[in-house]
Amino acid sequence: MRKIFQSHTNGTDTFAINSSFVIVLPEGDERIVKIVDEGDSIIIDLPGGESADLSQDYVFIRKSGIAVLTSEVWGQYRFV
């Protein structure tokens, strides 16, 4: 079980999450949020050589992605 922290709707004193229900998601090894790193990273030396303190400048490029998966199977308990 995970707790979802309560917040307010922007600019009001109304709670964003109704406290009279519980959402039930399926359990398993499948994660809801997916993070992907694609391919190899690229590191490029910037032209101009070293600076006065002998440090070197680089450009670091990496392709990444993030997605939120939705489940077709979920439940909700409503408290009356």
N, CA, C and O atoms as a CHARMM CRD file, in Angstrom:
* protein
*
  320
    1    1 MET  N      0.83900  -1.16700   0.00000 PROA 1      0.00000
    2    1 MET  CA     0.00000   0.00000   0.00000 PROA 1      0.00000
    3    1 MET  C      0.88500   1.23100   0.00000 PROA 1      0.00000
    4    1 MET  O      1.89300   1.27100   0.70500 PROA 1      0.00000
    5    2 ARG  N      0.52800   2.21400  -0.76600 PROA 2      0.00000
    6    2 ARG  CA     1.26700   3.47400  -0.83700 PROA 2      0.00000
    7    2 ARG  C      0.33300   4.62000  -0.48900 PROA 2      0.00000
    8    2 ARG  O     -0.83800   4.61800  -0.86700 PROA 2      0.00000
    9    3 LYS  N      0.85300   5.58300   0.22200 PROA 3      0.00000
   10    3 LYS  CA     0.07500   6.75100   0.59100 PROA 3      0.00000
   11    3 LYS  C      0.28700   7.84900  -0.44800 PROA 3      0.00000
   12    3 LYS  O      1.42300   8.14400  -0.82100 PROA 3      0.00000
   13    4 ILE  N     -0.80500   8.45100  -0.91500 PROA 4      0.00000
   14    4 ILE  CA    -0.73500   9.60100  -1.81100 PROA 4      0.00000
   15    4 ILE  C     -0.98500  10.82900  -0.95000 PROA 4      0.00000
   16    4 ILE  O     -2.02300  10.93400  -0.29700 PROA 4      0.00000
   17    5 PHE  N     -0.04300  11.75000  -0.94800 PROA 5      0.00000
   18    5 PHE  CA    -0.16200  12.92200  -0.09000 PROA 5      0.00000
   19    5 PHE  C     -1.20700  13.89200  -0.62900 PROA 5      0.00000
   20    5 PHE  O     -1.32200  14.10200  -1.83600 PROA 5      0.00000
   21    6 GLN  N     -1.96300  14.47700   0.29200 PROA 6      0.00000
   22    6 GLN  CA    -3.04000  15.39900  -0.04400 PROA 6      0.00000
   23    6 GLN  C     -2.48200  16.75000  -0.47000 PROA 6      0.00000
   24    6 GLN  O     -1.42900  17.16900   0.01200 PROA 6      0.00000
   25    7 SER  N     -3.16400  17.41700  -1.34700 PROA 7      0.00000
   26    7 SER  CA    -2.79300  18.76200  -1.77400 PROA 7      0.00000
   27    7 SER  C     -4.07700  19.54100  -2.04500 PROA 7      0.00000
   28    7 SER  O     -5.17500  18.98700  -1.98400 PROA 7      0.00000
   29    8 HSD  N     -3.92800  20.82800  -2.34300 PROA 8      0.00000
   30    8 HSD  CA    -5.07400  21.68000  -2.65800 PROA 8      0.00000
   31    8 HSD  C     -5.10400  21.97000  -4.15400 PROA 8      0.00000
   32    8 HSD  O     -4.06700  21.98800  -4.81800 PROA 8      0.00000
   33    9 THR  N     -6.30600  22.19600  -4.67300 PROA 9      0.00000
   34    9 THR  CA    -6.45600  22.64900  -6.04200 PROA 9      0.00000
   35    9 THR  C     -5.88400  24.06000  -6.13000 PROA 9      0.00000
   36    9 THR  O     -6.05000  24.84900  -5.19900 PROA 9      0.00000
   37   10 ASN  N     -5.21300  24.39000  -7.23200 PROA 10     0.00000
   38   10 ASN  CA    -4.55200  25.69000  -7.37000 PROA 10     0.00000
   39   10 ASN  C     -5.48800  26.84800  -7.07700 PROA 10     0.00000
   40   10 ASN  O     -6.57800  26.93900  -7.64100 PROA 10     0.00000
   41   11 GLY  N     -5.04800  27.73900  -6.18200 PROA 11     0.00000
   42   11 GLY  CA    -5.77900  28.95800  -5.88400 PROA 11     0.00000
   43   11 GLY  C     -7.00900  28.79300  -5.01900 PROA 11     0.00000
   44   11 GLY  O     -7.75900  29.75300  -4.84000 PROA 11     0.00000
   45   12 THR  N     -7.24700  27.58200  -4.46400 PROA 12     0.00000
   46   12 THR  CA    -8.42900  27.36300  -3.61700 PROA 12     0.00000
   47   12 THR  C     -8.02700  26.65000  -2.33800 PROA 12     0.00000
   48   12 THR  O     -6.87200  26.26200  -2.16200 PROA 12     0.00000
   49   13 ASP  N     -9.00100  26.48200  -1.44700 PROA 13     0.00000
   50   13 ASP  CA    -8.80400  25.68600  -0.23600 PROA 13     0.00000
   51   13 ASP  C     -9.44400  24.30500  -0.37200 PROA 13     0.00000
   52   13 ASP  O     -9.60200  23.59100   0.61800 PROA 13     0.00000
   53   14 THR  N     -9.80900  23.93000  -1.59400 PROA 14     0.00000
   54   14 THR  CA   -10.43700  22.64000  -1.85500 PROA 14     0.00000
   55   14 THR  C     -9.37000  21.56300  -2.00200 PROA 14     0.00000
   56   14 THR  O     -8.37700  21.75400  -2.70400 PROA 14     0.00000
   57   15 PHE  N     -9.58200  20.42100  -1.33200 PROA 15     0.00000
   58   15 PHE  CA    -8.63800  19.32400  -1.44500 PROA 15     0.00000
   59   15 PHE  C     -8.68100  18.72800  -2.84600 PROA 15     0.00000
   60   15 PHE  O     -9.76100  18.56800  -3.41400 PROA 15     0.00000
   61   16 ALA  N     -7.52200  18.39700  -3.41000 PROA 16     0.00000
   62   16 ALA  CA    -7.43200  17.85000  -4.76100 PROA 16     0.00000
   63   16 ALA  C     -7.84200  16.38200  -4.80100 PROA 16     0.00000
   64   16 ALA  O     -8.36700  15.91600  -5.81200 PROA 16     0.00000
   65   17 ILE  N     -7.61100  15.65200  -3.71900 PROA 17     0.00000
   66   17 ILE  CA    -7.91200  14.22000  -3.67200 PROA 17     0.00000
   67   17 ILE  C     -9.02900  13.98800  -2.66500 PROA 17     0.00000
   68   17 ILE  O     -8.90100  14.33600  -1.49100 PROA 17     0.00000
   69   18 ASN  N    -10.11600  13.40100  -3.13000 PROA 18     0.00000
   70   18 ASN  CA   -11.23700  13.09100  -2.25700 PROA 18     0.00000
   71   18 ASN  C    -10.81200  12.00600  -1.27600 PROA 18     0.00000
   72   18 ASN  O    -10.28100  10.97600  -1.69100 PROA 18     0.00000
   73   19 SER  N    -11.03500  12.21900   0.01100 PROA 19     0.00000
   74   19 SER  CA   -10.57700  11.26000   1.03000 PROA 19     0.00000
   75   19 SER  C    -11.57600  10.13800   1.27700 PROA 19     0.00000
   76   19 SER  O    -11.38600   9.36100   2.21300 PROA 19     0.00000
   77   20 SER  N    -12.63700  10.01900   0.47000 PROA 20     0.00000
   78   20 SER  CA   -13.64400   8.99100   0.70700 PROA 20     0.00000
   79   20 SER  C    -13.48700   7.78200  -0.21300 PROA 20     0.00000
   80   20 SER  O    -14.42300   6.99400  -0.34400 PROA 20     0.00000
   81   21 PHE  N    -12.33000   7.61400  -0.85200 PROA 21     0.00000
   82   21 PHE  CA   -12.14100   6.43100  -1.68200 PROA 21     0.00000
   83   21 PHE  C    -10.67900   5.98600  -1.66900 PROA 21     0.00000
   84   21 PHE  O     -9.78000   6.74600  -1.31100 PROA 21     0.00000
   85   22 VAL  N    -10.47200   4.74000  -2.06800 PROA 22     0.00000
   86   22 VAL  CA    -9.14500   4.13900  -2.18400 PROA 22     0.00000
   87   22 VAL  C     -9.03400   3.56200  -3.58400 PROA 22     0.00000
   88   22 VAL  O     -9.94000   2.86100  -4.03600 PROA 22     0.00000
   89   23 ILE  N     -7.93200   3.84700  -4.28000 PROA 23     0.00000
   90   23 ILE  CA    -7.69400   3.27500  -5.61200 PROA 23     0.00000
   91   23 ILE  C     -6.80000   2.04900  -5.44600 PROA 23     0.00000
   92   23 ILE  O     -5.79100   2.10100  -4.74200 PROA 23     0.00000
   93   24 VAL  N     -7.17400   0.95100  -6.09300 PROA 24     0.00000
   94   24 VAL  CA    -6.42700  -0.29900  -6.00400 PROA 24     0.00000
   95   24 VAL  C     -5.84700  -0.61100  -7.37900 PROA 24     0.00000
   96   24 VAL  O     -6.58100  -0.74700  -8.35800 PROA 24     0.00000
   97   25 LEU  N     -4.51100  -0.72500  -7.44000 PROA 25     0.00000
   98   25 LEU  CA    -3.81700  -1.05400  -8.68800 PROA 25     0.00000
   99   25 LEU  C     -3.30400  -2.48600  -8.62000 PROA 25     0.00000
  100   25 LEU  O     -3.05800  -2.99000  -7.52400 PROA 25     0.00000
  101   26 PRO  N     -3.13700  -3.14900  -9.74900 PROA 26     0.00000
  102   26 PRO  CA    -2.64300  -4.52800  -9.72600 PROA 26     0.00000
  103   26 PRO  C     -1.21900  -4.61200  -9.20000 PROA 26     0.00000
  104   26 PRO  O     -0.41600  -3.69600  -9.38100 PROA 26     0.00000
  105   27 GLU  N     -0.92300  -5.72200  -8.54900 PROA 27     0.00000
  106   27 GLU  CA     0.40500  -5.94000  -7.98500 PROA 27     0.00000
  107   27 GLU  C      1.19800  -6.83900  -8.93000 PROA 27     0.00000
  108   27 GLU  O      0.63200  -7.70900  -9.59100 PROA 27     0.00000
  109   28 GLY  N      2.48500  -6.62600  -8.98700 PROA 28     0.00000
  110   28 GLY  CA     3.32400  -7.46500  -9.83400 PROA 28     0.00000
  111   28 GLY  C      4.67300  -6.82300 -10.05600 PROA 28     0.00000
  112   28 GLY  O      5.00400  -5.81500  -9.43100 PROA 28     0.00000
  113   29 ASP  N      5.45300  -7.41200 -10.95000 PROA 29     0.00000
  114   29 ASP  CA     6.78500  -6.90200 -11.24400 PROA 29     0.00000
  115   29 ASP  C      6.75500  -5.71700 -12.20100 PROA 29     0.00000
  116   29 ASP  O      7.75900  -5.02100 -12.35500 PROA 29     0.00000
  117   30 GLU  N      5.62400  -5.48200 -12.84100 PROA 30     0.00000
  118   30 GLU  CA     5.51400  -4.41100 -13.83200 PROA 30     0.00000
  119   30 GLU  C      5.47200  -3.05800 -13.13600 PROA 30     0.00000
  120   30 GLU  O      4.66500  -2.85300 -12.22900 PROA 30     0.00000
  121   31 ARG  N      6.32600  -2.14300 -13.54600 PROA 31     0.00000
  122   31 ARG  CA     6.37800  -0.80900 -12.95200 PROA 31     0.00000
  123   31 ARG  C      5.46700   0.14600 -13.73000 PROA 31     0.00000
  124   31 ARG  O      5.29400   0.00000 -14.94000 PROA 31     0.00000
  125   32 ILE  N      4.89300   1.11500 -13.03200 PROA 32     0.00000
  126   32 ILE  CA     3.98100   2.06100 -13.65600 PROA 32     0.00000
  127   32 ILE  C      4.75700   3.13600 -14.41200 PROA 32     0.00000
  128   32 ILE  O      4.31100   3.58100 -15.47000 PROA 32     0.00000
  129   33 VAL  N      5.91100   3.56300 -13.89100 PROA 33     0.00000
  130   33 VAL  CA     6.73300   4.57700 -14.54000 PROA 33     0.00000
  131   33 VAL  C      7.94600   3.89100 -15.16400 PROA 33     0.00000
  132   33 VAL  O      8.68100   3.17800 -14.48000 PROA 33     0.00000
  133   34 LYS  N      8.15300   4.10500 -16.45400 PROA 34     0.00000
  134   34 LYS  CA     9.28300   3.50500 -17.17300 PROA 34     0.00000
  135   34 LYS  C     10.29900   4.58700 -17.52200 PROA 34     0.00000
  136   34 LYS  O      9.93200   5.64900 -18.02500 PROA 34     0.00000
  137   35 ILE  N     11.57800   4.31700 -17.25400 PROA 35     0.00000
  138   35 ILE  CA    12.67300   5.20900 -17.61900 PROA 35     0.00000
  139   35 ILE  C     13.61900   4.43300 -18.51900 PROA 35     0.00000
  140   35 ILE  O     14.03400   3.32400 -18.18100 PROA 35     0.00000
  141   36 VAL  N     13.96200   5.01700 -19.67200 PROA 36     0.00000
  142   36 VAL  CA    14.76300   4.32200 -20.67000 PROA 36     0.00000
  143   36 VAL  C     15.96200   5.18100 -21.06400 PROA 36     0.00000
  144   36 VAL  O     15.81500   6.37500 -21.32400 PROA 36     0.00000
  145   37 ASP  N     17.14400   4.57400 -21.10700 PROA 37     0.00000
  146   37 ASP  CA    18.33400   5.19200 -21.68900 PROA 37     0.00000
  147   37 ASP  C     18.61700   4.44700 -22.99000 PROA 37     0.00000
  148   37 ASP  O     18.80000   3.23000 -22.98700 PROA 37     0.00000
  149   38 GLU  N     18.65100   5.18500 -24.10700 PROA 38     0.00000
  150   38 GLU  CA    18.79200   4.55100 -25.40900 PROA 38     0.00000
  151   38 GLU  C     20.19700   4.76200 -25.96700 PROA 38     0.00000
  152   38 GLU  O     20.69200   5.88800 -26.02000 PROA 38     0.00000
  153   39 GLY  N     20.82200   3.68600 -26.37500 PROA 39     0.00000
  154   39 GLY  CA    22.12200   3.77300 -27.04100 PROA 39     0.00000
  155   39 GLY  C     23.25600   4.17600 -26.10700 PROA 39     0.00000
  156   39 GLY  O     23.10900   4.19100 -24.88500 PROA 39     0.00000
  157   40 ASP  N     24.39200   4.50400 -26.72100 PROA 40     0.00000
  158   40 ASP  CA    25.57500   4.91400 -25.96400 PROA 40     0.00000
  159   40 ASP  C     25.60700   6.42300 -25.81100 PROA 40     0.00000
  160   40 ASP  O     25.06700   7.16100 -26.63500 PROA 40     0.00000
  161   41 SER  N     26.24800   6.86500 -24.74600 PROA 41     0.00000
  162   41 SER  CA    26.44900   8.30100 -24.54000 PROA 41     0.00000
  163   41 SER  C     27.55300   8.80500 -25.46500 PROA 41     0.00000
  164   41 SER  O     28.44900   8.05000 -25.84300 PROA 41     0.00000
  165   42 ILE  N     27.48100  10.08100 -25.82500 PROA 42     0.00000
  166   42 ILE  CA    28.49200  10.70300 -26.68300 PROA 42     0.00000
  167   42 ILE  C     29.17000  11.80700 -25.89200 PROA 42     0.00000
  168   42 ILE  O     28.49400  12.65400 -25.30800 PROA 42     0.00000
  169   43 ILE  N     30.49600  11.80900 -25.86500 PROA 43     0.00000
  170   43 ILE  CA    31.26400  12.85400 -25.19900 PROA 43     0.00000
  171   43 ILE  C     32.15200  13.51600 -26.24700 PROA 43     0.00000
  172   43 ILE  O     32.92700  12.84600 -26.92900 PROA 43     0.00000
  173   44 ILE  N     32.03100  14.85000 -26.37000 PROA 44     0.00000
  174   44 ILE  CA    32.77300  15.60300 -27.38100 PROA 44     0.00000
  175   44 ILE  C     33.64000  16.63600 -26.67700 PROA 44     0.00000
  176   44 ILE  O     33.15900  17.39500 -25.83500 PROA 44     0.00000
  177   45 ASP  N     34.95300  16.66200 -27.03600 PROA 45     0.00000
  178   45 ASP  CA    35.83500  17.72300 -26.54200 PROA 45     0.00000
  179   45 ASP  C     35.48200  19.01500 -27.26100 PROA 45     0.00000
  180   45 ASP  O     35.41000  19.04000 -28.48900 PROA 45     0.00000
  181   46 LEU  N     35.26500  20.07400 -26.51800 PROA 46     0.00000
  182   46 LEU  CA    34.99000  21.36500 -27.14800 PROA 46     0.00000
  183   46 LEU  C     36.27600  21.96500 -27.67700 PROA 46     0.00000
  184   46 LEU  O     37.32800  21.84000 -27.05000 PROA 46     0.00000
  185   47 PRO  N     36.19900  22.61800 -28.82900 PROA 47     0.00000
  186   47 PRO  CA    37.41000  23.22900 -29.38500 PROA 47     0.00000
  187   47 PRO  C     37.88900  24.38100 -28.50800 PROA 47     0.00000
  188   47 PRO  O     37.10200  25.01700 -27.80700 PROA 47     0.00000
  189   48 GLY  N     39.17900  24.63400 -28.56200 PROA 48     0.00000
  190   48 GLY  CA    39.74300  25.72400 -27.77700 PROA 48     0.00000
  191   48 GLY  C     40.75000  25.23600 -26.76700 PROA 48     0.00000
  192   48 GLY  O     41.40900  26.04000 -26.10700 PROA 48     0.00000
  193   49 GLY  N     40.87900  23.93400 -26.63600 PROA 49     0.00000
  194   49 GLY  CA    41.89300  23.37800 -25.74800 PROA 49     0.00000
  195   49 GLY  C     41.59100  23.58500 -24.28700 PROA 49     0.00000
  196   49 GLY  O     40.43500  23.69200 -23.87500 PROA 49     0.00000
  197   50 GLU  N     42.65300  23.63800 -23.51300 PROA 50     0.00000
  198   50 GLU  CA    42.53400  23.74400 -22.06700 PROA 50     0.00000
  199   50 GLU  C     42.46900  25.20800 -21.64000 PROA 50     0.00000
  200   50 GLU  O     42.97800  26.08900 -22.33200 PROA 50     0.00000
  201   51 SER  N     41.84200  25.45300 -20.50600 PROA 51     0.00000
  202   51 SER  CA    41.79000  26.80900 -19.95800 PROA 51     0.00000
  203   51 SER  C     43.01900  27.04400 -19.08200 PROA 51     0.00000
  204   51 SER  O     43.87300  26.16500 -18.95700 PROA 51     0.00000
  205   52 ALA  N     43.10800  28.22400 -18.48000 PROA 52     0.00000
  206   52 ALA  CA    44.28100  28.59500 -17.68000 PROA 52     0.00000
  207   52 ALA  C     44.48900  27.66000 -16.48800 PROA 52     0.00000
  208   52 ALA  O     45.62500  27.45600 -16.06000 PROA 52     0.00000
  209   53 ASP  N     43.40600  27.08800 -15.94400 PROA 53     0.00000
  210   53 ASP  CA    43.56200  26.18100 -14.80400 PROA 53     0.00000
  211   53 ASP  C     43.68600  24.72200 -15.24500 PROA 53     0.00000
  212   53 ASP  O     43.55500  23.81200 -14.42700 PROA 53     0.00000
  213   54 LEU  N     43.93700  24.50200 -16.53400 PROA 54     0.00000
  214   54 LEU  CA    44.14900  23.18500 -17.14100 PROA 54     0.00000
  215   54 LEU  C     42.89300  22.30400 -17.14500 PROA 54     0.00000
  216   54 LEU  O     42.98900  21.08600 -17.29400 PROA 54     0.00000
  217   55 SER  N     41.71200  22.92500 -16.98000 PROA 55     0.00000
  218   55 SER  CA    40.47900  22.14600 -17.07900 PROA 55     0.00000
  219   55 SER  C     40.05700  22.06800 -18.54400 PROA 55     0.00000
  220   55 SER  O     40.44500  22.91000 -19.35500 PROA 55     0.00000
  221   56 GLN  N     39.27100  21.06800 -18.87200 PROA 56     0.00000
  222   56 GLN  CA    38.82500  20.83200 -20.24900 PROA 56     0.00000
  223   56 GLN  C     37.30200  20.88800 -20.29100 PROA 56     0.00000
  224   56 GLN  O     36.64700  20.39800 -19.37200 PROA 56     0.00000
  225   57 ASP  N     36.72600  21.47500 -21.33700 PROA 57     0.00000
  226   57 ASP  CA    35.27500  21.53100 -21.51000 PROA 57     0.00000
  227   57 ASP  C     34.82600  20.40500 -22.42500 PROA 57     0.00000
  228   57 ASP  O     35.49300  20.08500 -23.40800 PROA 57     0.00000
  229   58 TYR  N     33.67900  19.80300 -22.08800 PROA 58     0.00000
  230   58 TYR  CA    33.10900  18.70400 -22.85500 PROA 58     0.00000
  231   58 TYR  C     31.62600  18.93400 -23.07600 PROA 58     0.00000
  232   58 TYR  O     30.98300  19.66300 -22.32100 PROA 58     0.00000
  233   59 VAL  N     31.08600  18.31300 -24.11200 PROA 59     0.00000
  234   59 VAL  CA    29.64300  18.21300 -24.31800 PROA 59     0.00000
  235   59 VAL  C     29.28400  16.75100 -24.10800 PROA 59     0.00000
  236   59 VAL  O     29.90700  15.86600 -24.69400 PROA 59     0.00000
  237   60 PHE  N     28.27300  16.49100 -23.26500 PROA 60     0.00000
  238   60 PHE  CA    27.83600  15.13200 -22.96200 PROA 60     0.00000
  239   60 PHE  C     26.41100  14.98300 -23.48000 PROA 60     0.00000
  240   60 PHE  O     25.52200  15.72900 -23.07000 PROA 60     0.00000
  241   61 ILE  N     26.18500  14.02100 -24.38400 PROA 61     0.00000
  242   61 ILE  CA    24.87200  13.82100 -25.00300 PROA 61     0.00000
  243   61 ILE  C     24.39700  12.40500 -24.69000 PROA 61     0.00000
  244   61 ILE  O     25.12000  11.42900 -24.89100 PROA 61     0.00000
  245   62 ARG  N     23.15300  12.31600 -24.18900 PROA 62     0.00000
  246   62 ARG  CA    22.55800  11.00800 -23.90700 PROA 62     0.00000
  247   62 ARG  C     21.06700  11.07600 -24.22200 PROA 62     0.00000
  248   62 ARG  O     20.40100  12.03600 -23.83400 PROA 62     0.00000
  249   63 LYS  N     20.54000  10.08900 -24.90900 PROA 63     0.00000
  250   63 LYS  CA    19.11900  10.04600 -25.23600 PROA 63     0.00000
  251   63 LYS  C     18.38800   9.24100 -24.17100 PROA 63     0.00000
  252   63 LYS  O     18.71000   8.07700 -23.93100 PROA 63     0.00000
  253   64 SER  N     17.40200   9.87000 -23.53300 PROA 64     0.00000
  254   64 SER  CA    16.62700   9.23100 -22.47000 PROA 64     0.00000
  255   64 SER  C     15.14500   9.46400 -22.71300 PROA 64     0.00000
  256   64 SER  O     14.75700  10.37600 -23.44200 PROA 64     0.00000
  257   65 GLY  N     14.33300   8.63800 -22.10000 PROA 65     0.00000
  258   65 GLY  CA    12.88500   8.80000 -22.20400 PROA 65     0.00000
  259   65 GLY  C     12.19800   8.35400 -20.93800 PROA 65     0.00000
  260   65 GLY  O     12.73400   7.54400 -20.18100 PROA 65     0.00000
  261   66 ILE  N     11.00200   8.88500 -20.70300 PROA 66     0.00000
  262   66 ILE  CA    10.21400   8.49800 -19.54000 PROA 66     0.00000
  263   66 ILE  C      8.76100   8.38700 -19.97600 PROA 66     0.00000
  264   66 ILE  O      8.29100   9.18200 -20.79100 PROA 66     0.00000
  265   67 ALA  N      8.04700   7.40000 -19.43700 PROA 67     0.00000
  266   67 ALA  CA     6.64200   7.19700 -19.78400 PROA 67     0.00000
  267   67 ALA  C      5.88300   6.69100 -18.56800 PROA 67     0.00000
  268   67 ALA  O      6.44300   6.01400 -17.70600 PROA 67     0.00000
  269   68 VAL  N      4.62700   7.02200 -18.51400 PROA 68     0.00000
  270   68 VAL  CA     3.74300   6.52200 -17.45700 PROA 68     0.00000
  271   68 VAL  C      2.77400   5.54900 -18.11300 PROA 68     0.00000
  272   68 VAL  O      2.04600   5.91100 -19.03700 PROA 68     0.00000
  273   69 LEU  N      2.77100   4.32100 -17.63400 PROA 69     0.00000
  274   69 LEU  CA     1.89500   3.29500 -18.19600 PROA 69     0.00000
  275   69 LEU  C      0.55800   3.31200 -17.47600 PROA 69     0.00000
  276   69 LEU  O      0.48800   3.57500 -16.27500 PROA 69     0.00000
  277   70 THR  N     -0.49000   3.03200 -18.21700 PROA 70     0.00000
  278   70 THR  CA    -1.80700   2.93800 -17.60600 PROA 70     0.00000
  279   70 THR  C     -2.24700   1.48300 -17.60800 PROA 70     0.00000
  280   70 THR  O     -1.89400   0.71500 -18.50300 PROA 70     0.00000
  281   71 SER  N     -2.99900   1.12400 -16.62100 PROA 71     0.00000
  282   71 SER  CA    -3.48100  -0.24600 -16.50800 PROA 71     0.00000
  283   71 SER  C     -4.96900  -0.27400 -16.82900 PROA 71     0.00000
  284   71 SER  O     -5.71200   0.63400 -16.45500 PROA 71     0.00000
  285   72 GLU  N     -5.39200  -1.31500 -17.52000 PROA 72     0.00000
  286   72 GLU  CA    -6.81300  -1.47300 -17.80900 PROA 72     0.00000
  287   72 GLU  C     -7.55000  -2.09100 -16.63300 PROA 72     0.00000
  288   72 GLU  O     -8.77700  -2.02800 -16.55800 PROA 72     0.00000
  289   73 VAL  N     -6.79300  -2.69200 -15.70600 PROA 73     0.00000
  290   73 VAL  CA    -7.40100  -3.36000 -14.56800 PROA 73     0.00000
  291   73 VAL  C     -7.03300  -2.60600 -13.30400 PROA 73     0.00000
  292   73 VAL  O     -5.86500  -2.54600 -12.92000 PROA 73     0.00000
  293   74 TRP  N     -8.02900  -2.03700 -12.66700 PROA 74     0.00000
  294   74 TRP  CA    -7.83400  -1.36700 -11.39600 PROA 74     0.00000
  295   74 TRP  C     -9.17900  -1.31900 -10.68900 PROA 74     0.00000
  296   74 TRP  O    -10.22200  -1.56100 -11.29700 PROA 74     0.00000
  297   75 GLY  N     -9.14400  -1.01000  -9.41900 PROA 75     0.00000
  298   75 GLY  CA   -10.37300  -0.98300  -8.63600 PROA 75     0.00000
  299   75 GLY  C    -10.44800   0.25600  -7.77800 PROA 75     0.00000
  300   75 GLY  O     -9.46900   0.98200  -7.60400 PROA 75     0.00000
  301   76 GLN  N    -11.63700   0.48000  -7.24500 PROA 76     0.00000
  302   76 GLN  CA   -11.83600   1.62600  -6.38100 PROA 76     0.00000
  303   76 GLN  C    -12.81900   1.24800  -5.28900 PROA 76     0.00000
  304   76 GLN  O    -13.89500   0.72300  -5.57800 PROA 76     0.00000
  305   77 TYR  N    -12.46500   1.50900  -4.03900 PROA 77     0.00000
  306   77 TYR  CA   -13.35900   1.33500  -2.90300 PROA 77     0.00000
  307   77 TYR  C    -13.83600   2.70000  -2.48000 PROA 77     0.00000
  308   77 TYR  O    -13.02500   3.59500  -2.24000 PROA 77     0.00000
  309   78 ARG  N    -15.13500   2.87600  -2.38500 PROA 78     0.00000
  310   78 ARG  CA   -15.69300   4.16200  -1.98500 PROA 78     0.00000
  311   78 ARG  C    -16.31100   4.01500  -0.59000 PROA 78     0.00000
  312   78 ARG  O    -17.14000   3.13600  -0.35300 PROA 78     0.00000
  313   79 PHE  N    -15.89300   4.89000   0.32200 PROA 79     0.00000
  314   79 PHE  CA   -16.39600   4.87800   1.68600 PROA 79     0.00000
  315   79 PHE  C    -17.59800   5.81600   1.77900 PROA 79     0.00000
  316   79 PHE  O    -17.54000   6.96100   1.33000 PROA 79     0.00000
  317   80 VAL  N    -18.66600   5.32600   2.35600 PROA 80     0.00000
  318   80 VAL  CA   -19.89300   6.13000   2.46400 PROA 80     0.00000
  319   80 VAL  C    -20.03000   6.69200   3.86200 PROA 80     0.00000
  320   80 VAL  O    -20.99700   7.39600   4.15200 PROA 80     0.00000
